[in-house]
């Protein structure tokens, strides 16, 4: 298993993980999946996965994304993919996951999705206290 290369930007409301890999495959996806579990355990509420450098994803890579999506959905957070290549977008469409995964055109759009989610959560919290 190859070590996966990525950078992490931690912000108050979210974390951005930018993969510095052209491929997300069987050789590196398991480590990413493990790192997602660790981030979730740390209590990170929202994660943005920037795939701007990724040109190819196989079923293992897709599985890592689905595991992360399930983790964050289970706690009311968001797992957002952004900056998808044409190949990755096609794979998600062929797999009929475009309605399951949160997808943003770019990082700015993903950050907006996080803040909209935060506002919605605040509104729900206020409704619960009334």
C-alpha positions in Angstrom: 0.0 0.0 0.0 1.4 3.3 -1.1 1.3 6.3 1.3 -1.2 8.8 0.1 -0.1 12.4 -0.4 -2.5 15.2 0.5 -2.5 18.5 2.3 -5.0 19.4 5.0 -6.3 22.9 5.8 -8.2 23.0 9.2 -10.7 25.8 9.6 -13.1 26.3 12.5 -16.2 25.0 10.6 -14.6 22.6 8.1 -11.5 20.8 7.0 -10.2 20.8 3.4 -8.3 17.8 2.2 -6.6 18.3 -1.2 -5.2 15.1 -2.7 -1.8 15.5 -4.2 -2.3 12.3 -6.3 -3.4 11.7 -9.9 -5.0 8.4 -8.9 -7.2 7.3 -6.0 -7.1 3.5 -6.2 -6.6 0.2 -4.3 -3.0 1.2 -3.6 -3.8 4.4 -1.6 -7.6 4.6 -0.9 -7.5 2.4 2.2 -5.2 4.8 4.0 -7.5 7.8 3.0 -10.5 5.9 4.3 -8.6 5.3 7.6 -7.7 9.0 7.8 -11.4 9.9 7.2 -12.4 7.8 10.2 -9.7 9.5 12.3 -10.9 13.0 11.3 -14.5 12.0 12.1 -13.5 10.7 15.5 -11.8 14.0 16.2 -15.2 15.6 15.8 -14.6 17.5 12.6 -18.1 18.6 11.5 -17.6 19.1 7.8 -15.0 17.8 5.3 -14.3 19.1 1.8 -12.3 16.7 -0.5 -10.6 18.7 -3.2 -10.0 16.3 -6.2 -8.5 18.9 -8.6 -5.3 16.9 -9.0 -7.1 13.5 -9.3 -7.5 12.2 -12.8 -8.5 8.6 -12.1 -10.6 6.9 -9.4 -11.3 3.2 -9.1 -13.9 1.3 -7.0 -11.7 1.5 -3.9 -11.5 5.3 -4.2 -15.2 5.5 -4.7 -15.7 3.3 -1.6 -13.5 5.6 0.5 -15.7 8.6 -0.6 -18.9 6.7 0.3 -17.6 5.6 3.7 -16.7 9.3 4.5 -20.1 10.4 3.2 -21.9 7.9 5.4 -19.8 9.0 8.5 -20.5 12.7 8.1 -24.2 12.1 7.2 -24.6 10.1 10.4 -23.7 13.1 12.5 -25.4 15.9 10.6 -22.3 17.1 8.9 -21.3 17.3 5.3 -18.7 15.5 3.2 -18.3 17.4 0.0 -16.4 16.6 -3.2 -15.1 19.5 -5.3 -13.2 20.2 -8.4 -13.9 16.8 -10.1 -12.2 15.8 -13.3 -14.3 14.6 -16.2 -13.4 11.0 -15.5 -14.3 11.2 -11.8 -17.6 12.9 -12.6 -18.4 10.2 -15.2 -17.7 7.4 -12.7 -20.0 9.0 -10.1 -22.7 9.4 -12.8 -22.3 5.8 -14.1 -22.5 4.6 -10.5 -25.6 6.7 -10.0 -24.1 8.4 -6.9 -24.6 12.0 -8.0 -27.7 12.3 -5.7 -25.9 10.5 -2.9 -22.7 12.5 -2.8 -22.4 16.2 -2.2 -20.6 17.7 -5.2 -19.4 21.2 -5.7 -17.9 22.7 -8.8 -15.0 24.2 -6.8 -13.7 24.9 -3.4 -15.6 28.2 -3.0 -18.9 26.5 -3.8 -18.1 23.8 -1.3 -17.4 26.3 1.5 -20.7 28.0 0.7 -22.4 24.6 1.1 -20.8 24.2 4.6 -22.0 27.7 5.7 -25.5 27.1 4.4 -25.6 23.8 6.3 -24.5 25.6 9.4 -27.3 28.2 9.1 -29.8 25.4 8.6 -28.5 23.6 11.6 -28.8 26.8 13.7 -32.4 27.3 12.6 -33.3 23.7 13.5 -31.6 24.1 16.9 -33.7 27.3 17.5 -36.9 25.5 16.4 -36.1 22.7 18.8 -35.8 25.1 21.8 -39.1 26.8 21.1 
